[in-house]
Structure formats: structure tokens, C-alpha cells
Amino acid sequence: MPFGVMFQSIVKAGFNFIYPPICLHCGKRRDENQEFLCFTCWNQIKTYDASLDIRQVLKSRMIGRVKTEHNFTLFWYQHSSPLKTLFQNLKYQNRKGIGLYLGRFLGKKINEKLESASEPAILVPVPVHKLKQIDRGYNQALMIAMGIARETRHVVLPAKEIILKTRQTDSQTKKDRISRWTSQKEVFGLNPKVNIDLNYRSVLLVDDIITTGATLEQIGKLILSKWPEARISIATIALTE
Ligand SMILES: [Zn+2]
């Protein structure tokens, strides 16, 4: 073993002795080969059965109204699931690595499916409002998209965001809490500075979780309004049960 490598592993062993890797969900010690969660907690996350067509699953939800070419998802989202802990850490605890890590799993699935594609699919992470991004520092859907891009060469992240979140909410300070909450409608718009042609291109919408599918439907429709021949696909880490 070269000295540098040996030195590194001694330092790592010492570090793990002082700060043993802990499972984010149950707090028990995890094997250092297991990322973020212990083996037991990873196994509690219900994997999505690939033989189920998301379009069928979501028929009652809104995404059914936008025709999609491919649909990729990894897990079912359940409220007590360790996956919820992972998402909470990704969104609010600045754990970007979780997005990259889960994105790479999605990337593997996408790689298999798009192997015969002639042109790389354009990645469109669902944007967060600029103010939220400043607050949180990053967009978790972008982290997932970057993870995907690390795993497959059949996708490309455009230099400019194609979709922008244009308005978070009106200034509703005088309204009561309920109406303020209902007025926080997500409004997306096309970035006027984007000048690539998405017609006949595969466009992969990326998000962390599909609940109603309304967000992805809205973004899909926006893209089709400008590029009617774009081929929309979706990639998300999870789908709510
Ligand atoms: Zn655990």
C-alpha cells in the first residue's frame, strides 16, 4: 500500500473512531459503506416497481394530461419512511450530497433506457424561487439533475435555466393564514434568454417527488407551448402513495 493511501486510511479510521458514521434516520451507527442511512433504514424504503407504468399510476393525477415518453422513479414515498428524513436533510439541512447520490441512481436507470438515443436529453430541473434559493443556497432538483448527469452521458444540463419560477406569492400580509397559503400558487415561466430549439428533442423534467403531478404538468405544458414537438419525459426520486 503506498504511504499516501495508508496515511489516508489511518486518518479515516481515526476519524470514524471519534465520529462514527450515524444513520440520519434512526441515529444508530451505520456501516461506512452505507451512505446516509443504515442498512435497515435503506431497506425500509419501498422501491418503485419498474413494471408499473407511472402514467397508469398517475392517471387520476394531473400528469396524465401531458403525454410523456419515459417516466423514471426510484421509490414510493411514505410518511414514516426514512426517505422522508433524506428529503428533509436534502431540503433544509444543506445536505446536497443526498441529491447527488439519489440522482446517480436515477442516472443508472436513465442510462439503460436512453442507450439507443441519438441525441442527449435536455435536463430541466424544477426551479425554486430565487428568494428560496438564496435562503437555502441551492435547488435540490438541480442537485438531483447533476447526479443524473454524472452517471449518464445521454443527458445534458443546459447552461441557462429553461424554466424560471416567476412569482412565489403576492404580498399578502393583510390576508389571514389560510388565504395566504392558498394564494401561494407556483407560477412558472419560460426563460426569455433561452434560444435553443427543443422541438424533436427529448426533455427530461427532474424533481424530487411527485405528489399531484401538477408542477410537472405545468412545466410540461409550458415547454410544449413553445416547442410543440418536444418529447417530454420525467425523472423523480419518489412518488407519493
Ligand atoms: Zn437507520
Residues whose N, C-alpha, C, O or C-beta is under 5 A from the ligand:
A	BS01	ZN	C23 H25 C26 G27 L37 C38 C41
